[in-house]
Amino acid sequence: MQKRVVFDFEIDFSNGGGLQGQGFRLDIDGDDIGEDALADYIVRDLRLLMVGSVRILDKRIISEAHKRPRT
């Protein structure tokens, strides 16, 4: 089994507004990922621009088969 991270997040944009996610899942390499690295990962994965701040909430690592093909 591979590892995935399940988490909630809140993103504020520098030009106003925000985005929230609950129970979001991402494939990870290894057994853990830091909150700063996870924040960078979610911003890149969603291709977001003008991000002001990112808060990671309720992060947990689970064992589950990856859903995306590896590139």
Secondary structure, 3 states (H helix, E strand, C coil): CCEEEEEEEEEEECCCCEEEEEEEEEEECCCCCCHHHHHHHHHHHCCCCCEEEEEEEEEEEEECCCCCCCC
